[in-house]
Structure formats: C-alpha cells, structure tokens
C-alpha cells in the first residue's frame, strides 16, 4: 500500500477522509482470506462494528469513484491478483 500511495502508512492511515486504510481493509477481506477481526486489527481498527461500517462505506464509494477503482487495481497488480 505504501508503494502505491507513495507515503508511509502512518501518514495516511488515520488521515480524515483518506481511503487508504479502508482500501487495505477491503483488499485483506476480499482477497486475503482473513476474517474481519483479523483485517481490522491489521489496519488499526479496534472496534469490529466500525470495521464493518468502514467496509460498507468503502464498497459504496468504490462503485462511484473511478480513481478509487484505479487504486484498487494498482494494489491488486502489485500483489499479483488477477481481477
């Protein structure tokens, strides 16, 4: 994620309105085969329901935001996942 974004995780993970943390959460859940609890722990979300809500919001934004879809594609290409 840091390679795609061009900045350290700490710089964007908690930045208000930044989709980087939620993108990582989405990739972990959809393609990483981990539970929501495991994924949320990895991205620093302590509350299970907050992680579930973040995923719902991210999926909705992903449908409407072309730039976000490009970022997702770049991440998946980086980790060699075919879509």
N, CA, C and O atoms as a Tinker XYZ file with bonds, in Angstrom:
   332  protein
     1  N      0.821000   -1.176000    0.000000    73     2
     2  CA     0.000000    0.000000    0.000000    64     1     3
     3  C      0.874000    1.252000    0.000000    63     2     4     5
     4  O      0.575000    2.219000   -0.701000    81     3
     5  N      1.938000    1.238000    0.774000    73     3     6
     6  CA     2.836000    2.390000    0.820000    64     5     7
     7  C      3.458000    2.666000   -0.541000    63     6     8     9
     8  O      3.643000    3.824000   -0.917000    81     7
     9  N      3.782000    1.609000   -1.283000    73     7    10
    10  CA     4.376000    1.767000   -2.610000    64     9    11
    11  C      3.398000    2.441000   -3.559000    63    10    12    13
    12  O      3.779000    3.348000   -4.299000    81    11
    13  N      2.161000    2.015000   -3.548000    73    11    14
    14  CA     1.136000    2.584000   -4.423000    64    13    15
    15  C      0.858000    4.030000   -4.047000    63    14    16    17
    16  O      0.753000    4.893000   -4.919000    81    15
    17  N      0.738000    4.296000   -2.748000    73    15    18
    18  CA     0.383000    5.628000   -2.273000    64    17    19
    19  C      1.558000    6.599000   -2.288000    63    18    20    21
    20  O      1.362000    7.812000   -2.361000    81    19
    21  N      2.778000    6.069000   -2.219000    73    19    22
    22  CA     3.952000    6.935000   -2.223000    64    21    23
    23  C      4.199000    7.641000   -0.899000    63    22    24    25
    24  O      4.901000    8.652000   -0.854000    81    23
    25  N      3.628000    7.118000    0.175000    73    23    26
    26  CA     3.853000    7.681000    1.505000    64    25    27
    27  C      3.722000    6.580000    2.547000    63    26    28    29
    28  O      3.130000    5.534000    2.282000    81    27
    29  N      4.271000    6.817000    3.724000    73    27    30
    30  CA     4.234000    5.825000    4.794000    64    29    31
    31  C      2.816000    5.598000    5.292000    63    30    32    33
    32  O      1.973000    6.494000    5.242000    81    31
    33  N      2.565000    4.380000    5.777000    73    31    34
    34  CA     1.256000    4.002000    6.307000    64    33    35
    35  C      0.780000    4.998000    7.364000    63    34    36    37
    36  O     -0.373000    5.428000    7.344000    81    35
    37  N      1.666000    5.359000    8.277000    73    35    38
    38  CA     1.302000    6.260000    9.364000    64    37    39
    39  C      0.831000    7.617000    8.848000    63    38    40    41
    40  O      0.042000    8.295000    9.506000    81    39
    41  N      1.312000    8.009000    7.678000    73    39    42
    42  CA     0.968000    9.316000    7.122000    64    41    43
    43  C     -0.475000    9.375000    6.633000    63    42    44    45
    44  O     -1.088000   10.442000    6.666000    81    43
    45  N     -1.025000    8.260000    6.184000    73    43    46
    46  CA    -2.378000    8.312000    5.630000    64    45    47
    47  C     -3.407000    7.441000    6.346000    63    46    48    49
    48  O     -4.606000    7.628000    6.144000    81    47
    49  N     -2.973000    6.505000    7.166000    73    47    50
    50  CA    -3.908000    5.540000    7.760000    64    49    51
    51  C     -4.991000    6.204000    8.610000    63    50    52    53
    52  O     -6.141000    5.765000    8.587000    81    51
    53  N     -4.655000    7.227000    9.340000    73    51    54
    54  CA    -5.634000    7.884000   10.206000    64    53    55
    55  C     -6.050000    9.260000    9.697000    63    54    56    57
    56  O     -6.747000    9.995000   10.397000    81    55
    57  N     -5.631000    9.610000    8.493000    73    55    58
    58  CA    -5.993000   10.911000    7.934000    64    57    59
    59  C     -7.478000   10.927000    7.601000    63    58    60    61
    60  O     -7.972000   10.047000    6.896000    81    59
    61  N     -8.179000   11.917000    8.104000    73    59    62
    62  CA    -9.622000   12.025000    7.876000    64    61    63
    63  C     -9.924000   12.138000    6.386000    63    62    64    65
    64  O     -9.351000   12.971000    5.685000    81    63
    65  N    -10.830000   11.288000    5.917000    73    63    66
    66  CA   -11.243000   11.329000    4.523000    64    65    67
    67  C    -10.350000   10.568000    3.561000    63    66    68    69
    68  O    -10.672000   10.460000    2.378000    81    67
    69  N     -9.240000   10.040000    4.042000    73    67    70
    70  CA    -8.325000    9.291000    3.183000    64    69    71
    71  C     -8.804000    7.846000    3.078000    63    70    72    73
    72  O     -9.153000    7.229000    4.084000    81    71
    73  N     -8.820000    7.318000    1.882000    73    71    74
    74  CA    -9.359000    5.973000    1.656000    64    73    75
    75  C     -8.321000    4.863000    1.798000    63    74    76    77
    76  O     -8.665000    3.690000    1.645000    81    75
    77  N     -7.078000    5.191000    2.081000    73    75    78
    78  CA    -6.011000    4.193000    2.120000    64    77    79
    79  C     -6.232000    3.068000    3.109000    63    78    80    81
    80  O     -6.053000    1.897000    2.776000    81    79
    81  N     -6.623000    3.420000    4.329000    73    79    82
    82  CA    -6.856000    2.394000    5.346000    64    81    83
    83  C     -8.015000    1.482000    4.946000    63    82    84    85
    84  O     -7.936000    0.263000    5.094000    81    83
    85  N     -9.088000    2.085000    4.437000    73    83    86
    86  CA   -10.252000    1.297000    4.044000    64    85    87
    87  C     -9.961000    0.437000    2.812000    63    86    88    89
    88  O    -10.496000   -0.663000    2.678000    81    87
    89  N     -9.119000    0.938000    1.926000    73    87    90
    90  CA    -8.689000    0.146000    0.768000    64    89    91
    91  C     -7.920000   -1.088000    1.237000    63    90    92    93
    92  O     -8.142000   -2.189000    0.734000    81    91
    93  N     -7.025000   -0.904000    2.191000    73    91    94
    94  CA    -6.272000   -2.038000    2.741000    64    93    95
    95  C     -7.211000   -3.035000    3.418000    63    94    96    97
    96  O     -7.059000   -4.247000    3.258000    81    95
    97  N     -8.173000   -2.524000    4.167000    73    95    98
    98  CA    -9.156000   -3.380000    4.827000    64    97    99
    99  C     -9.938000   -4.194000    3.796000    63    98   100   101
   100  O    -10.155000   -5.391000    3.980000    81    99
   101  N    -10.352000   -3.551000    2.728000    73    99   102
   102  CA   -11.109000   -4.206000    1.657000    64   101   103
   103  C    -10.285000   -5.310000    0.992000    63   102   104   105
   104  O    -10.778000   -6.420000    0.788000    81   103
   105  N     -9.042000   -5.005000    0.657000    73   103   106
   106  CA    -8.179000   -5.992000   -0.012000    64   105   107
   107  C     -7.932000   -7.191000    0.905000    63   106   108   109
   108  O     -7.966000   -8.336000    0.455000    81   107
   109  N     -7.688000   -6.933000    2.172000    73   107   110
   110  CA    -7.482000   -8.035000    3.113000    64   109   111
   111  C     -8.706000   -8.943000    3.188000    63   110   112   113
   112  O     -8.574000  -10.167000    3.193000    81   111
   113  N     -9.893000   -8.347000    3.248000    73   111   114
   114  CA   -11.123000   -9.137000    3.355000    64   113   115
   115  C    -11.463000   -9.855000    2.061000    63   114   116   117
   116  O    -11.778000  -11.044000    2.080000    81   115
   117  N    -11.404000   -9.158000    0.947000    73   115   118
   118  CA   -11.837000   -9.723000   -0.328000    64   117   119
   119  C    -10.832000  -10.701000   -0.925000    63   118   120   121
   120  O    -11.213000  -11.711000   -1.517000    81   119
   121  N     -9.566000  -10.400000   -0.770000    73   119   122
   122  CA    -8.537000  -11.174000   -1.474000    64   121   123
   123  C     -7.550000  -11.870000   -0.540000    63   122   124   125
   124  O     -6.813000  -12.756000   -0.972000    81   123
   125  N     -7.527000  -11.484000    0.721000    73   123   126
   126  CA    -6.545000  -12.029000    1.647000    64   125   127
   127  C     -7.006000  -13.243000    2.418000    63   126   128   129
   128  O     -6.200000  -13.927000    3.050000    81   127
   129  N     -8.303000  -13.515000    2.371000    73   127   130
   130  CA    -8.820000  -14.687000    3.063000    64   129   131
   131  C     -8.740000  -14.599000    4.574000    63   130   132   133
   132  O     -8.599000  -15.619000    5.248000    81   131
   133  N     -8.829000  -13.391000    5.116000    73   131   134
   134  CA    -8.778000  -13.225000    6.568000    64   133   135
   135  C    -10.154000  -12.802000    7.074000    63   134   136   137
   136  O    -10.985000  -12.310000    6.310000    81   135
   137  N    -10.379000  -12.999000    8.353000    73   135   138
   138  CA   -11.643000  -12.593000    8.959000    64   137   139
   139  C    -11.673000  -11.076000    9.107000    63   138   140   141
   140  O    -10.645000  -10.406000    9.006000    81   139
   141  N    -12.864000  -10.552000    9.345000    73   139   142
   142  CA   -12.994000   -9.113000    9.557000    64   141   143
   143  C    -12.198000   -8.681000   10.783000    63   142   144   145
   144  O    -11.577000   -7.618000   10.780000    81   143
   145  N    -12.215000   -9.489000   11.815000    73   143   146
   146  CA   -11.458000   -9.167000   13.032000    64   145   147
   147  C     -9.960000   -9.096000   12.737000    63   146   148   149
   148  O     -9.285000   -8.169000   13.184000    81   147
   149  N     -9.439000  -10.066000   11.992000    73   147   150
   150  CA    -8.015000  -10.062000   11.647000    64   149   151
   151  C     -7.665000   -8.856000   10.782000    63   150   152   153
   152  O     -6.656000   -8.191000   11.013000    81   151
   153  N     -8.501000   -8.580000    9.788000    73   151   154
   154  CA    -8.244000   -7.459000    8.883000    64   153   155
   155  C     -8.292000   -6.139000    9.632000    63   154   156   157
   156  O     -7.446000   -5.270000    9.420000    81   155
   157  N     -9.282000   -5.984000   10.509000    73   155   158
   158  CA    -9.401000   -4.723000   11.240000    64   157   159
   159  C     -8.215000   -4.516000   12.175000    63   158   160   161
   160  O     -7.755000   -3.388000   12.348000    81   159
   161  N     -7.722000   -5.580000   12.773000    73   159   162
   162  CA    -6.538000   -5.476000   13.623000    64   161   163
   163  C     -5.325000   -5.037000   12.806000    63   162   164   165
   164  O     -4.529000   -4.219000   13.266000    81   163
   165  N     -5.184000   -5.569000   11.612000    73   163   166
   166  CA    -4.055000   -5.216000   10.741000    64   165   167
   167  C     -4.041000   -3.737000   10.366000    63   166   168   169
   168  O     -2.976000   -3.131000   10.252000    81   167
   169  N     -5.224000   -3.159000   10.174000    73   167   170
   170  CA    -5.282000   -1.756000    9.751000    64   169   171
   171  C     -5.491000   -0.796000   10.915000    63   170   172   173
   172  O     -5.588000    0.414000   10.710000    81   171
   173  N     -5.560000   -1.324000   12.134000    73   171   174
   174  CA    -5.631000   -0.467000   13.308000    64   173   175
   175  C     -7.023000   -0.040000   13.733000    63   174   176   177
   176  O     -7.177000    0.966000   14.425000    81   175
   177  N     -8.042000   -0.792000   13.329000    73   175   178
   178  CA    -9.405000   -0.505000   13.780000    64   177   179
   179  C     -9.721000   -1.486000   14.898000    63   178   180   181
   180  O     -9.729000   -2.698000   14.682000    81   179
   181  N     -9.980000   -0.968000   16.088000    73   179   182
   182  CA   -10.190000   -1.839000   17.237000    64   181   183
   183  C    -11.628000   -2.328000   17.362000    63   182   184   185
   184  O    -11.868000   -3.406000   17.905000    81   183
   185  N    -12.569000   -1.562000   16.873000    73   183   186
   186  CA   -13.983000   -1.881000   17.029000    64   185   187
   187  C    -14.486000   -2.642000   15.804000    63   186   188   189
   188  O    -14.401000   -2.146000   14.681000    81   187
   189  N    -15.003000   -3.837000   16.023000    73   187   190
   190  CA   -15.492000   -4.701000   14.943000    64   189   191
   191  C    -16.582000   -4.019000   14.126000    63   190   192   193
   192  O    -16.565000   -4.079000   12.897000    81   191
   193  N    -17.526000   -3.373000   14.795000    73   191   194
   194  CA   -18.626000   -2.732000   14.070000    64   193   195
   195  C    -18.133000   -1.536000   13.263000    63   194   196   197
   196  O    -18.677000   -1.246000   12.198000    81   195
   197  N    -17.119000   -0.843000   13.750000    73   195   198
   198  CA   -16.539000    0.270000   12.989000    64   197   199
   199  C    -15.876000   -0.252000   11.718000    63   198   200   201
   200  O    -15.950000    0.387000   10.668000    81   199
   201  N    -15.234000   -1.401000   11.812000    73   199   202
   202  CA   -14.602000   -2.003000   10.635000    64   201   203
   203  C    -15.656000   -2.431000    9.620000    63   202   204   205
   204  O    -15.478000   -2.232000    8.418000    81   203
   205  N    -16.740000   -3.011000   10.092000    73   203   206
   206  CA   -17.818000   -3.431000    9.192000    64   205   207
   207  C    -18.431000   -2.222000    8.494000    63   206   208   209
   208  O    -18.717000   -2.269000    7.298000    81   207
   209  N    -18.630000   -1.145000    9.239000    73   207   210
   210  CA   -19.185000    0.075000    8.659000    64   209   211
   211  C    -18.219000    0.683000    7.644000    63   210   212   213
   212  O    -18.643000    1.151000    6.587000    81   211
   213  N    -16.932000    0.678000    7.959000    73   211   214
   214  CA   -15.927000    1.207000    7.028000    64   213   215
   215  C    -15.945000    0.418000    5.722000    63   214   216   217
   216  O    -15.828000    1.003000    4.645000    81   215
   217  N    -16.091000   -0.895000    5.807000    73   215   218
   218  CA   -16.170000   -1.728000    4.604000    64   217   219
   219  C    -17.414000   -1.413000    3.778000    63   218   220   221
   220  O    -17.342000   -1.334000    2.552000    81   219
   221  N    -18.545000   -1.234000    4.441000    73   219   222
   222  CA   -19.780000   -0.884000    3.719000    64   221   223
   223  C    -19.629000    0.445000    2.983000    63   222   224   225
   224  O    -19.993000    0.559000    1.812000    81   223
   225  N    -19.095000    1.439000    3.669000    73   223   226
   226  CA   -18.896000    2.748000    3.041000    64   225   227
   227  C    -17.911000    2.651000    1.885000    63   226   228   229
   228  O    -18.115000    3.266000    0.839000    81   227
   229  N    -16.835000    1.875000    2.073000    73   227   230
   230  CA   -15.821000    1.751000    1.026000    64   229   231
   231  C    -16.405000    1.087000   -0.213000    63   230   232   233
   232  O    -16.155000    1.546000   -1.328000    81   231
   233  N    -17.172000    0.024000   -0.044000    73   231   234
   234  CA   -17.782000   -0.659000   -1.195000    64   233   235
   235  C    -18.687000    0.289000   -1.980000    63   234   236   237
   236  O    -18.712000    0.260000   -3.211000    81   235
   237  N    -19.419000    1.114000   -1.267000    73   235   238
   238  CA   -20.302000    2.079000   -1.926000    64   237   239
   239  C    -19.482000    3.116000   -2.697000    63   238   240   241
   240  O    -19.812000    3.450000   -3.835000    81   239
   241  N    -18.418000    3.621000   -2.078000    73   239   242
   242  CA   -17.556000    4.595000   -2.753000    64   241   243
   243  C    -16.848000    3.974000   -3.939000    63   242   244   245
   244  O    -16.632000    4.645000   -4.948000    81   243
   245  N    -16.484000    2.716000   -3.841000    73   243   246
   246  CA   -15.781000    2.025000   -4.919000    64   245   247
   247  C    -16.632000    1.972000   -6.186000    63   246   248   249
   248  O    -16.104000    2.069000   -7.293000    81   247
   249  N    -17.919000    1.823000   -6.031000    73   247   250
   250  CA   -18.817000    1.791000   -7.187000    64   249   251
   251  C    -18.872000    3.135000   -7.899000    63   250   252   253
   252  O    -19.031000    3.183000   -9.119000    81   251
   253  N    -18.743000    4.219000   -7.156000    73   251   254
   254  CA   -18.932000    5.554000   -7.727000    64   253   255
   255  C    -17.636000    6.267000   -8.098000    63   254   256   257
   256  O    -17.667000    7.218000   -8.878000    81   255
   257  N    -16.516000    5.838000   -7.566000    73   255   258
   258  CA   -15.265000    6.589000   -7.695000    64   257   259
   259  C    -14.261000    5.852000   -8.583000    63   258   260   261
   260  O    -13.699000    4.832000   -8.183000    81   259
   261  N    -14.047000    6.370000   -9.770000    73   259   262
   262  CA   -13.127000    5.750000  -10.729000    64   261   263
   263  C    -11.681000    5.766000  -10.216000    63   262   264   265
   264  O    -10.942000    4.800000  -10.408000    81   263
   265  N    -11.285000    6.848000   -9.574000    73   263   266
   266  CA    -9.922000    6.941000   -9.041000    64   265   267
   267  C     -9.679000    5.861000   -7.996000    63   266   268   269
   268  O     -8.604000    5.262000   -7.955000    81   267
   269  N    -10.657000    5.618000   -7.167000    73   267   270
   270  CA   -10.544000    4.577000   -6.150000    64   269   271
   271  C    -10.431000    3.198000   -6.794000    63   270   272   273
   272  O     -9.665000    2.354000   -6.328000    81   271
   273  N    -11.190000    2.969000   -7.863000    73   271   274
   274  CA   -11.082000    1.692000   -8.588000    64   273   275
   275  C     -9.691000    1.533000   -9.199000    63   274   276   277
   276  O     -9.150000    0.428000   -9.228000    81   275
   277  N     -9.116000    2.617000   -9.681000    73   275   278
   278  CA    -7.749000    2.555000  -10.227000    64   277   279
   279  C     -6.741000    2.219000   -9.141000    63   278   280   281
   280  O     -5.816000    1.438000   -9.366000    81   279
   281  N     -6.920000    2.809000   -7.958000    73   279   282
   282  CA    -6.023000    2.491000   -6.844000    64   281   283
   283  C     -6.137000    1.020000   -6.470000    63   282   284   285
   284  O     -5.128000    0.360000   -6.221000    81   283
   285  N     -7.357000    0.509000   -6.429000    73   283   286
   286  CA    -7.559000   -0.910000   -6.120000    64   285   287
   287  C     -6.867000   -1.776000   -7.160000    63   286   288   289
   288  O     -6.192000   -2.745000   -6.811000    81   287
   289  N     -7.028000   -1.440000   -8.422000    73   287   290
   290  CA    -6.391000   -2.215000   -9.488000    64   289   291
   291  C     -4.872000   -2.183000   -9.350000    63   290   292   293
   292  O     -4.207000   -3.198000   -9.560000    81   291
   293  N     -4.321000   -1.025000   -8.998000    73   291   294
   294  CA    -2.872000   -0.908000   -8.816000    64   293   295
   295  C     -2.393000   -1.780000   -7.662000    63   294   296   297
   296  O     -1.352000   -2.429000   -7.763000    81   295
   297  N     -3.144000   -1.797000   -6.572000    73   295   298
   298  CA    -2.778000   -2.639000   -5.426000    64   297   299
   299  C     -2.827000   -4.110000   -5.824000    63   298   300   301
   300  O     -1.909000   -4.869000   -5.514000    81   299
   301  N     -3.889000   -4.510000   -6.503000    73   299   302
   302  CA    -4.025000   -5.912000   -6.906000    64   301   303
   303  C     -2.942000   -6.314000   -7.897000    63   302   304   305
   304  O     -2.438000   -7.435000   -7.837000    81   303
   305  N     -2.577000   -5.418000   -8.806000    73   303   306
   306  CA    -1.475000   -5.701000   -9.731000    64   305   307
   307  C     -0.162000   -5.844000   -8.981000    63   306   308   309
   308  O      0.668000   -6.688000   -9.318000    81   307
   309  N      0.020000   -5.020000   -7.969000    73   307   310
   310  CA     1.250000   -5.057000   -7.172000    64   309   311
   311  C      1.396000   -6.390000   -6.438000    63   310   312   313
   312  O      2.504000   -6.907000   -6.291000    81   311
   313  N      0.280000   -6.938000   -5.982000    73   311   314
   314  CA     0.345000   -8.215000   -5.266000    64   313   315
   315  C     -0.035000   -9.390000   -6.162000    63   314   316   317
   316  O     -0.245000  -10.510000   -5.695000    81   315
   317  N     -0.116000   -9.104000   -7.467000    73   315   318
   318  CA    -0.299000  -10.136000   -8.497000    64   317   319
   319  C     -1.614000  -10.900000   -8.388000    63   318   320   321
   320  O     -1.638000  -12.126000   -8.496000    81   319
   321  N     -2.707000  -10.170000   -8.173000    73   319   322
   322  CA    -4.030000  -10.787000   -8.153000    64   321   323
   323  C     -4.762000  -10.364000   -9.410000    63   322   324   325
   324  O     -4.903000   -9.172000   -9.684000    81   323
   325  N     -5.226000  -11.339000  -10.173000    73   323   326
   326  CA    -5.963000  -11.064000  -11.407000    64   325   327
   327  C     -7.423000  -10.777000  -11.077000    63   326   328   329
   328  O     -8.037000  -11.482000  -10.276000    81   327
   329  N     -7.977000   -9.728000  -11.705000    73   327   330
   330  CA    -9.398000   -9.413000  -11.496000    64   329   331
   331  C    -10.178000   -9.689000  -12.751000    63   330   332
   332  O    -11.392000   -9.487000  -12.780000    81   331
